[in-house]
Amino acid sequence: MRRPIPGPTTDQCLDIDGVDWVATELEDGVQFTTYGRSPALEVLVPDDYEPQALLMPAFTDVAMMVDQGDRRCS
């Protein structure tokens, strides 16, 4: 399913290796969604892998295959 590009949010936005990710806390982990890329990529990381953000560089190459639009983490 193609997800819409995330809009402005109050969730934490992180620049990890040049890719902007919105981090949304879930009951059992964190959902990371690329910010400013279309289509958006979504990665679900369970609480077993803390700190979850340390896993995100593994997805950098894939995320960079999707064009970055005008939106960036500020």
PDB file of N, CA, C and O in Angstrom:
ATOM      1  N   MET A   1       0.844  -1.160   0.000  1.00  0.00           N
ATOM      2  CA  MET A   1       0.000   0.000   0.000  1.00  0.00           C
ATOM      3  C   MET A   1       0.903   1.241   0.000  1.00  0.00           C
ATOM      4  O   MET A   1       1.842   1.326   0.791  1.00  0.00           O
ATOM      5  N   ARG A   2       0.623   2.181  -0.870  1.00  0.00           N
ATOM      6  CA  ARG A   2       1.402   3.417  -0.935  1.00  0.00           C
ATOM      7  C   ARG A   2       0.863   4.401   0.096  1.00  0.00           C
ATOM      8  O   ARG A   2      -0.319   4.745   0.086  1.00  0.00           O
ATOM      9  N   ARG A   3       1.743   4.848   0.981  1.00  0.00           N
ATOM     10  CA  ARG A   3       1.350   5.777   2.036  1.00  0.00           C
ATOM     11  C   ARG A   3       1.599   7.208   1.567  1.00  0.00           C
ATOM     12  O   ARG A   3       2.522   7.465   0.793  1.00  0.00           O
ATOM     13  N   PRO A   4       0.764   8.143   2.046  1.00  0.00           N
ATOM     14  CA  PRO A   4       0.992   9.548   1.697  1.00  0.00           C
ATOM     15  C   PRO A   4       2.270  10.064   2.357  1.00  0.00           C
ATOM     16  O   PRO A   4       2.719   9.536   3.374  1.00  0.00           O
ATOM     17  N   ILE A   5       2.840  11.101   1.761  1.00  0.00           N
ATOM     18  CA  ILE A   5       4.016  11.739   2.343  1.00  0.00           C
ATOM     19  C   ILE A   5       3.597  12.371   3.663  1.00  0.00           C
ATOM     20  O   ILE A   5       2.618  13.116   3.702  1.00  0.00           O
ATOM     21  N   PRO A   6       4.324  12.089   4.753  1.00  0.00           N
ATOM     22  CA  PRO A   6       3.963  12.704   6.027  1.00  0.00           C
ATOM     23  C   PRO A   6       4.077  14.226   5.963  1.00  0.00           C
ATOM     24  O   PRO A   6       5.009  14.767   5.369  1.00  0.00           O
ATOM     25  N   GLY A   7       3.132  14.891   6.572  1.00  0.00           N
ATOM     26  CA  GLY A   7       3.159  16.349   6.661  1.00  0.00           C
ATOM     27  C   GLY A   7       3.819  16.786   7.949  1.00  0.00           C
ATOM     28  O   GLY A   7       4.397  15.965   8.661  1.00  0.00           O
ATOM     29  N   PRO A   8       3.740  18.065   8.257  1.00  0.00           N
ATOM     30  CA  PRO A   8       4.313  18.557   9.511  1.00  0.00           C
ATOM     31  C   PRO A   8       3.765  17.782  10.706  1.00  0.00           C
ATOM     32  O   PRO A   8       2.598  17.391  10.725  1.00  0.00           O
ATOM     33  N   THR A   9       4.609  17.568  11.686  1.00  0.00           N
ATOM     34  CA  THR A   9       4.240  16.763  12.845  1.00  0.00           C
ATOM     35  C   THR A   9       4.959  17.267  14.090  1.00  0.00           C
ATOM     36  O   THR A   9       5.972  17.960  14.002  1.00  0.00           O
ATOM     37  N   THR A  10       4.423  16.912  15.235  1.00  0.00           N
ATOM     38  CA  THR A  10       5.091  17.222  16.497  1.00  0.00           C
ATOM     39  C   THR A  10       5.963  16.053  16.945  1.00  0.00           C
ATOM     40  O   THR A  10       6.667  16.166  17.948  1.00  0.00           O
ATOM     41  N   ASP A  11       5.931  14.922  16.217  1.00  0.00           N
ATOM     42  CA  ASP A  11       6.789  13.782  16.535  1.00  0.00           C
ATOM     43  C   ASP A  11       8.246  14.160  16.265  1.00  0.00           C
ATOM     44  O   ASP A  11       8.527  15.055  15.468  1.00  0.00           O
ATOM     45  N   GLN A  12       9.152  13.479  16.929  1.00  0.00           N
ATOM     46  CA  GLN A  12      10.573  13.751  16.761  1.00  0.00           C
ATOM     47  C   GLN A  12      11.001  13.458  15.328  1.00  0.00           C
ATOM     48  O   GLN A  12      10.637  12.424  14.768  1.00  0.00           O
ATOM     49  N   CYS A  13      11.771  14.363  14.735  1.00  0.00           N
ATOM     50  CA  CYS A  13      12.297  14.178  13.386  1.00  0.00           C
ATOM     51  C   CYS A  13      13.819  14.147  13.483  1.00  0.00           C
ATOM     52  O   CYS A  13      14.434  15.064  14.026  1.00  0.00           O
ATOM     53  N   LEU A  14      14.417  13.088  12.953  1.00  0.00           N
ATOM     54  CA  LEU A  14      15.853  12.865  13.078  1.00  0.00           C
ATOM     55  C   LEU A  14      16.521  12.815  11.713  1.00  0.00           C
ATOM     56  O   LEU A  14      15.978  12.224  10.780  1.00  0.00           O
ATOM     57  N   ASP A  15      17.682  13.422  11.588  1.00  0.00           N
ATOM     58  CA  ASP A  15      18.511  13.268  10.396  1.00  0.00           C
ATOM     59  C   ASP A  15      19.522  12.187  10.729  1.00  0.00           C
ATOM     60  O   ASP A  15      20.407  12.386  11.561  1.00  0.00           O
ATOM     61  N   ILE A  16      19.386  11.037  10.072  1.00  0.00           N
ATOM     62  CA  ILE A  16      20.295   9.915  10.303  1.00  0.00           C
ATOM     63  C   ILE A  16      20.993   9.607   8.987  1.00  0.00           C
ATOM     64  O   ILE A  16      20.372   9.111   8.047  1.00  0.00           O
ATOM     65  N   ASP A  17      22.276   9.901   8.926  1.00  0.00           N
ATOM     66  CA  ASP A  17      23.085   9.679   7.722  1.00  0.00           C
ATOM     67  C   ASP A  17      22.501  10.344   6.483  1.00  0.00           C
ATOM     68  O   ASP A  17      22.563   9.782   5.389  1.00  0.00           O
ATOM     69  N   GLY A  18      21.930  11.546   6.647  1.00  0.00           N
ATOM     70  CA  GLY A  18      21.401  12.283   5.507  1.00  0.00           C
ATOM     71  C   GLY A  18      19.975  11.945   5.128  1.00  0.00           C
ATOM     72  O   GLY A  18      19.462  12.466   4.137  1.00  0.00           O
ATOM     73  N   VAL A  19      19.325  11.086   5.894  1.00  0.00           N
ATOM     74  CA  VAL A  19      17.923  10.735   5.663  1.00  0.00           C
ATOM     75  C   VAL A  19      17.117  11.243   6.852  1.00  0.00           C
ATOM     76  O   VAL A  19      17.464  10.983   8.004  1.00  0.00           O
ATOM     77  N   ASP A  20      16.036  11.970   6.563  1.00  0.00           N
ATOM     78  CA  ASP A  20      15.159  12.466   7.621  1.00  0.00           C
ATOM     79  C   ASP A  20      14.111  11.408   7.947  1.00  0.00           C
ATOM     80  O   ASP A  20      13.432  10.893   7.059  1.00  0.00           O
ATOM     81  N   TRP A  21      13.992  11.091   9.232  1.00  0.00           N
ATOM     82  CA  TRP A  21      13.038  10.099   9.715  1.00  0.00           C
ATOM     83  C   TRP A  21      12.174  10.724  10.804  1.00  0.00           C
ATOM     84  O   TRP A  21      12.691  11.395  11.697  1.00  0.00           O
ATOM     85  N   VAL A  22      10.856  10.506  10.736  1.00  0.00           N
ATOM     86  CA  VAL A  22       9.952  10.884  11.808  1.00  0.00           C
ATOM     87  C   VAL A  22       9.816   9.659  12.703  1.00  0.00           C
ATOM     88  O   VAL A  22       9.470   8.576  12.230  1.00  0.00           O
ATOM     89  N   ALA A  23      10.088   9.826  13.991  1.00  0.00           N
ATOM     90  CA  ALA A  23      10.017   8.725  14.955  1.00  0.00           C
ATOM     91  C   ALA A  23       8.724   8.850  15.752  1.00  0.00           C
ATOM     92  O   ALA A  23       8.519   9.828  16.472  1.00  0.00           O
ATOM     93  N   THR A  24       7.857   7.853  15.618  1.00  0.00           N
ATOM     94  CA  THR A  24       6.584   7.834  16.324  1.00  0.00           C
ATOM     95  C   THR A  24       6.602   6.695  17.335  1.00  0.00           C
ATOM     96  O   THR A  24       6.745   5.529  16.967  1.00  0.00           O
ATOM     97  N   GLU A  25       6.457   7.039  18.611  1.00  0.00           N
ATOM     98  CA  GLU A  25       6.446   6.025  19.675  1.00  0.00           C
ATOM     99  C   GLU A  25       5.188   5.167  19.557  1.00  0.00           C
ATOM    100  O   GLU A  25       4.084   5.685  19.394  1.00  0.00           O
ATOM    101  N   LEU A  26       5.367   3.863  19.642  1.00  0.00           N
ATOM    102  CA  LEU A  26       4.267   2.902  19.659  1.00  0.00           C
ATOM    103  C   LEU A  26       4.272   2.199  21.011  1.00  0.00           C
ATOM    104  O   LEU A  26       5.208   2.366  21.793  1.00  0.00           O
ATOM    105  N   GLU A  27       3.240   1.420  21.290  1.00  0.00           N
ATOM    106  CA  GLU A  27       3.182   0.683  22.555  1.00  0.00           C
ATOM    107  C   GLU A  27       4.330  -0.305  22.691  1.00  0.00           C
ATOM    108  O   GLU A  27       4.809  -0.560  23.796  1.00  0.00           O
ATOM    109  N   ASP A  28       4.774  -0.868  21.554  1.00  0.00           N
ATOM    110  CA  ASP A  28       5.773  -1.931  21.601  1.00  0.00           C
ATOM    111  C   ASP A  28       7.028  -1.614  20.789  1.00  0.00           C
ATOM    112  O   ASP A  28       7.773  -2.522  20.423  1.00  0.00           O
ATOM    113  N   GLY A  29       7.267  -0.329  20.505  1.00  0.00           N
ATOM    114  CA  GLY A  29       8.454   0.028  19.741  1.00  0.00           C
ATOM    115  C   GLY A  29       8.338   1.423  19.151  1.00  0.00           C
ATOM    116  O   GLY A  29       7.655   2.292  19.693  1.00  0.00           O
ATOM    117  N   VAL A  30       9.019   1.619  18.029  1.00  0.00           N
ATOM    118  CA  VAL A  30       9.029   2.912  17.352  1.00  0.00           C
ATOM    119  C   VAL A  30       8.790   2.694  15.864  1.00  0.00           C
ATOM    120  O   VAL A  30       9.337   1.772  15.259  1.00  0.00           O
ATOM    121  N   GLN A  31       7.974   3.548  15.294  1.00  0.00           N
ATOM    122  CA  GLN A  31       7.747   3.558  13.847  1.00  0.00           C
ATOM    123  C   GLN A  31       8.575   4.704  13.274  1.00  0.00           C
ATOM    124  O   GLN A  31       8.397   5.853  13.676  1.00  0.00           O
ATOM    125  N   PHE A  32       9.474   4.405  12.344  1.00  0.00           N
ATOM    126  CA  PHE A  32      10.264   5.419  11.656  1.00  0.00           C
ATOM    127  C   PHE A  32       9.705   5.559  10.243  1.00  0.00           C
ATOM    128  O   PHE A  32       9.562   4.569   9.525  1.00  0.00           O
ATOM    129  N   THR A  33       9.391   6.792   9.848  1.00  0.00           N
ATOM    130  CA  THR A  33       8.858   7.071   8.514  1.00  0.00           C
ATOM    131  C   THR A  33       9.720   8.148   7.893  1.00  0.00           C
ATOM    132  O   THR A  33       9.989   9.178   8.512  1.00  0.00           O
ATOM    133  N   THR A  34      10.160   7.903   6.642  1.00  0.00           N
ATOM    134  CA  THR A  34      10.964   8.926   5.988  1.00  0.00           C
ATOM    135  C   THR A  34      10.142  10.189   5.847  1.00  0.00           C
ATOM    136  O   THR A  34       8.930  10.142   5.638  1.00  0.00           O
ATOM    137  N   TYR A  35      10.824  11.322   5.965  1.00  0.00           N
ATOM    138  CA  TYR A  35      10.165  12.614   5.869  1.00  0.00           C
ATOM    139  C   TYR A  35      10.683  13.336   4.631  1.00  0.00           C
ATOM    140  O   TYR A  35      11.888  13.508   4.453  1.00  0.00           O
ATOM    141  N   GLY A  36       9.749  13.754   3.779  1.00  0.00           N
ATOM    142  CA  GLY A  36      10.107  14.506   2.586  1.00  0.00           C
ATOM    143  C   GLY A  36      10.385  13.650   1.367  1.00  0.00           C
ATOM    144  O   GLY A  36      10.770  14.181   0.325  1.00  0.00           O
ATOM    145  N   ARG A  37      10.205  12.351   1.462  1.00  0.00           N
ATOM    146  CA  ARG A  37      10.427  11.450   0.324  1.00  0.00           C
ATOM    147  C   ARG A  37       9.106  10.839  -0.114  1.00  0.00           C
ATOM    148  O   ARG A  37       8.240  10.544   0.709  1.00  0.00           O
ATOM    149  N   SER A  38       8.964  10.653  -1.431  1.00  0.00           N
ATOM    150  CA  SER A  38       7.735  10.079  -1.968  1.00  0.00           C
ATOM    151  C   SER A  38       8.087   8.956  -2.944  1.00  0.00           C
ATOM    152  O   SER A  38       8.764   9.186  -3.946  1.00  0.00           O
ATOM    153  N   PRO A  39       7.622   7.740  -2.642  1.00  0.00           N
ATOM    154  CA  PRO A  39       6.771   7.372  -1.519  1.00  0.00           C
ATOM    155  C   PRO A  39       7.573   7.316  -0.212  1.00  0.00           C
ATOM    156  O   PRO A  39       8.790   7.131  -0.211  1.00  0.00           O
ATOM    157  N   ALA A  40       6.859   7.479   0.877  1.00  0.00           N
ATOM    158  CA  ALA A  40       7.478   7.391   2.199  1.00  0.00           C
ATOM    159  C   ALA A  40       7.807   5.937   2.509  1.00  0.00           C
ATOM    160  O   ALA A  40       7.067   5.029   2.129  1.00  0.00           O
ATOM    161  N   LEU A  41       8.922   5.722   3.204  1.00  0.00           N
ATOM    162  CA  LEU A  41       9.292   4.393   3.668  1.00  0.00           C
ATOM    163  C   LEU A  41       9.009   4.318   5.162  1.00  0.00           C
ATOM    164  O   LEU A  41       9.201   5.291   5.891  1.00  0.00           O
ATOM    165  N   GLU A  42       8.558   3.172   5.601  1.00  0.00           N
ATOM    166  CA  GLU A  42       8.208   2.980   7.007  1.00  0.00           C
ATOM    167  C   GLU A  42       8.955   1.771   7.547  1.00  0.00           C
ATOM    168  O   GLU A  42       8.957   0.703   6.934  1.00  0.00           O
ATOM    169  N   VAL A  43       9.591   1.949   8.703  1.00  0.00           N
ATOM    170  CA  VAL A  43      10.318   0.865   9.361  1.00  0.00           C
ATOM    171  C   VAL A  43       9.800   0.760  10.787  1.00  0.00           C
ATOM    172  O   VAL A  43       9.788   1.750  11.518  1.00  0.00           O
ATOM    173  N   LEU A  44       9.372  -0.433  11.188  1.00  0.00           N
ATOM    174  CA  LEU A  44       8.896  -0.679  12.550  1.00  0.00           C
ATOM    175  C   LEU A  44       9.994  -1.401  13.320  1.00  0.00           C
ATOM    176  O   LEU A  44      10.466  -2.458  12.902  1.00  0.00           O
ATOM    177  N   VAL A  45      10.398  -0.817  14.454  1.00  0.00           N
ATOM    178  CA  VAL A  45      11.467  -1.389  15.267  1.00  0.00           C
ATOM    179  C   VAL A  45      10.907  -1.683  16.656  1.00  0.00           C
ATOM    180  O   VAL A  45      10.505  -0.762  17.367  1.00  0.00           O
ATOM    181  N   PRO A  46      10.876  -2.967  17.051  1.00  0.00           N
ATOM    182  CA  PRO A  46      10.331  -3.306  18.366  1.00  0.00           C
ATOM    183  C   PRO A  46      11.236  -2.847  19.508  1.00  0.00           C
ATOM    184  O   PRO A  46      12.421  -2.581  19.310  1.00  0.00           O
ATOM    185  N   ASP A  47      10.659  -2.761  20.693  1.00  0.00           N
ATOM    186  CA  ASP A  47      11.384  -2.327  21.888  1.00  0.00           C
ATOM    187  C   ASP A  47      12.607  -3.202  22.194  1.00  0.00           C
ATOM    188  O   ASP A  47      13.523  -2.755  22.885  1.00  0.00           O
ATOM    189  N   ASP A  48      12.633  -4.435  21.693  1.00  0.00           N
ATOM    190  CA  ASP A  48      13.763  -5.328  21.954  1.00  0.00           C
ATOM    191  C   ASP A  48      15.081  -4.765  21.423  1.00  0.00           C
ATOM    192  O   ASP A  48      16.149  -5.208  21.846  1.00  0.00           O
ATOM    193  N   TYR A  49      15.027  -3.802  20.511  1.00  0.00           N
ATOM    194  CA  TYR A  49      16.217  -3.241  19.867  1.00  0.00           C
ATOM    195  C   TYR A  49      16.442  -1.799  20.306  1.00  0.00           C
ATOM    196  O   TYR A  49      16.365  -0.882  19.488  1.00  0.00           O
ATOM    197  N   GLU A  50      16.716  -1.595  21.574  1.00  0.00           N
ATOM    198  CA  GLU A  50      16.944  -0.233  22.072  1.00  0.00           C
ATOM    199  C   GLU A  50      18.429   0.076  22.100  1.00  0.00           C
ATOM    200  O   GLU A  50      19.217  -0.816  22.414  1.00  0.00           O
ATOM    201  N   PRO A  51      18.848   1.282  21.789  1.00  0.00           N
ATOM    202  CA  PRO A  51      18.008   2.346  21.231  1.00  0.00           C
ATOM    203  C   PRO A  51      17.709   2.077  19.759  1.00  0.00           C
ATOM    204  O   PRO A  51      18.604   1.758  18.977  1.00  0.00           O
ATOM    205  N   GLN A  52      16.459   2.209  19.404  1.00  0.00           N
ATOM    206  CA  GLN A  52      15.972   1.850  18.076  1.00  0.00           C
ATOM    207  C   GLN A  52      16.664   2.613  16.954  1.00  0.00           C
ATOM    208  O   GLN A  52      16.892   2.055  15.881  1.00  0.00           O
ATOM    209  N   ALA A  53      17.002   3.881  17.184  1.00  0.00           N
ATOM    210  CA  ALA A  53      17.602   4.710  16.132  1.00  0.00           C
ATOM    211  C   ALA A  53      18.942   4.151  15.646  1.00  0.00           C
ATOM    212  O   ALA A  53      19.372   4.469  14.537  1.00  0.00           O
ATOM    213  N   LEU A  54      19.602   3.333  16.450  1.00  0.00           N
ATOM    214  CA  LEU A  54      20.875   2.759  16.028  1.00  0.00           C
ATOM    215  C   LEU A  54      20.728   1.811  14.843  1.00  0.00           C
ATOM    216  O   LEU A  54      21.706   1.564  14.136  1.00  0.00           O
ATOM    217  N   LEU A  55      19.543   1.279  14.610  1.00  0.00           N
ATOM    218  CA  LEU A  55      19.315   0.380  13.474  1.00  0.00           C
ATOM    219  C   LEU A  55      19.089   1.123  12.159  1.00  0.00           C
ATOM    220  O   LEU A  55      19.240   0.537  11.087  1.00  0.00           O
ATOM    221  N   MET A  56      18.733   2.399  12.227  1.00  0.00           N
ATOM    222  CA  MET A  56      18.298   3.118  11.035  1.00  0.00           C
ATOM    223  C   MET A  56      19.367   3.289   9.957  1.00  0.00           C
ATOM    224  O   MET A  56      19.003   3.331   8.781  1.00  0.00           O
ATOM    225  N   PRO A  57      20.670   3.392  10.276  1.00  0.00           N
ATOM    226  CA  PRO A  57      21.652   3.475   9.187  1.00  0.00           C
ATOM    227  C   PRO A  57      21.597   2.286   8.226  1.00  0.00           C
ATOM    228  O   PRO A  57      22.020   2.405   7.076  1.00  0.00           O
ATOM    229  N   ALA A  58      21.083   1.146   8.681  1.00  0.00           N
ATOM    230  CA  ALA A  58      20.960  -0.016   7.803  1.00  0.00           C
ATOM    231  C   ALA A  58      19.981   0.237   6.660  1.00  0.00           C
ATOM    232  O   ALA A  58      20.008  -0.478   5.658  1.00  0.00           O
ATOM    233  N   PHE A  59      19.118   1.240   6.794  1.00  0.00           N
ATOM    234  CA  PHE A  59      18.107   1.532   5.770  1.00  0.00           C
ATOM    235  C   PHE A  59      18.457   2.762   4.933  1.00  0.00           C
ATOM    236  O   PHE A  59      17.673   3.166   4.074  1.00  0.00           O
ATOM    237  N   THR A  60      19.627   3.360   5.174  1.00  0.00           N
ATOM    238  CA  THR A  60      20.012   4.587   4.470  1.00  0.00           C
ATOM    239  C   THR A  60      20.065   4.404   2.964  1.00  0.00           C
ATOM    240  O   THR A  60      19.484   5.201   2.228  1.00  0.00           O
ATOM    241  N   ASP A  61      20.752   3.367   2.489  1.00  0.00           N
ATOM    242  CA  ASP A  61      20.895   3.169   1.040  1.00  0.00           C
ATOM    243  C   ASP A  61      19.550   3.023   0.347  1.00  0.00           C
ATOM    244  O   ASP A  61      19.342   3.579  -0.731  1.00  0.00           O
ATOM    245  N   VAL A  62      18.642   2.283   0.955  1.00  0.00           N
ATOM    246  CA  VAL A  62      17.310   2.102   0.372  1.00  0.00           C
ATOM    247  C   VAL A  62      16.548   3.419   0.382  1.00  0.00           C
ATOM    248  O   VAL A  62      15.931   3.780  -0.620  1.00  0.00           O
ATOM    249  N   ALA A  63      16.580   4.141   1.491  1.00  0.00           N
ATOM    250  CA  ALA A  63      15.849   5.407   1.597  1.00  0.00           C
ATOM    251  C   ALA A  63      16.368   6.424   0.585  1.00  0.00           C
ATOM    252  O   ALA A  63      15.589   7.198   0.029  1.00  0.00           O
ATOM    253  N   MET A  64      17.676   6.428   0.345  1.00  0.00           N
ATOM    254  CA  MET A  64      18.246   7.393  -0.588  1.00  0.00           C
ATOM    255  C   MET A  64      17.904   7.089  -2.047  1.00  0.00           C
ATOM    256  O   MET A  64      18.146   7.920  -2.922  1.00  0.00           O
ATOM    257  N   MET A  65      17.351   5.919  -2.316  1.00  0.00           N
ATOM    258  CA  MET A  65      16.901   5.596  -3.669  1.00  0.00           C
ATOM    259  C   MET A  65      15.612   6.352  -4.014  1.00  0.00           C
ATOM    260  O   MET A  65      15.240   6.457  -5.183  1.00  0.00           O
ATOM    261  N   VAL A  66      14.944   6.872  -2.994  1.00  0.00           N
ATOM    262  CA  VAL A  66      13.711   7.640  -3.176  1.00  0.00           C
ATOM    263  C   VAL A  66      14.081   9.119  -3.137  1.00  0.00           C
ATOM    264  O   VAL A  66      14.764   9.568  -2.217  1.00  0.00           O
ATOM    265  N   ASP A  67      13.631   9.873  -4.133  1.00  0.00           N
ATOM    266  CA  ASP A  67      13.972  11.292  -4.219  1.00  0.00           C
ATOM    267  C   ASP A  67      13.518  12.072  -2.993  1.00  0.00           C
ATOM    268  O   ASP A  67      12.420  11.865  -2.476  1.00  0.00           O
ATOM    269  N   GLN A  68      14.390  12.977  -2.535  1.00  0.00           N
ATOM    270  CA  GLN A  68      14.084  13.891  -1.439  1.00  0.00           C
ATOM    271  C   GLN A  68      13.385  15.106  -2.019  1.00  0.00           C
ATOM    272  O   GLN A  68      13.898  15.729  -2.949  1.00  0.00           O
ATOM    273  N   GLY A  69      12.228  15.451  -1.488  1.00  0.00           N
ATOM    274  CA  GLY A  69      11.499  16.640  -1.912  1.00  0.00           C
ATOM    275  C   GLY A  69      11.977  17.867  -1.151  1.00  0.00           C
ATOM    276  O   GLY A  69      13.102  17.907  -0.653  1.00  0.00           O
ATOM    277  N   ASP A  70      11.113  18.859  -1.069  1.00  0.00           N
ATOM    278  CA  ASP A  70      11.454  20.121  -0.415  1.00  0.00           C
ATOM    279  C   ASP A  70      11.398  20.048   1.109  1.00  0.00           C
ATOM    280  O   ASP A  70      12.038  20.852   1.786  1.00  0.00           O
ATOM    281  N   ARG A  71      10.649  19.104   1.653  1.00  0.00           N
ATOM    282  CA  ARG A  71      10.495  19.022   3.112  1.00  0.00           C
ATOM    283  C   ARG A  71      11.720  18.377   3.747  1.00  0.00           C
ATOM    284  O   ARG A  71      12.239  17.376   3.252  1.00  0.00           O
ATOM    285  N   ARG A  72      12.172  18.964   4.848  1.00  0.00           N
ATOM    286  CA  ARG A  72      13.296  18.449   5.617  1.00  0.00           C
ATOM    287  C   ARG A  72      12.995  18.631   7.095  1.00  0.00           C
ATOM    288  O   ARG A  72      12.161  19.454   7.472  1.00  0.00           O
ATOM    289  N   CYS A  73      13.678  17.859   7.929  1.00  0.00           N
ATOM    290  CA  CYS A  73      13.593  18.098   9.374  1.00  0.00           C
ATOM    291  C   CYS A  73      14.183  19.473   9.632  1.00  0.00           C
ATOM    292  O   CYS A  73      15.195  19.846   9.038  1.00  0.00           O
ATOM    293  N   SER A  74      13.548  20.220  10.516  1.00  0.00           N
ATOM    294  CA  SER A  74      14.108  21.550  10.795  1.00  0.00           C
ATOM    295  C   SER A  74      14.710  21.617  12.172  1.00  0.00           C
ATOM    296  O   SER A  74      15.225  22.661  12.571  1.00  0.00           O
TER     297      SER A  74
END
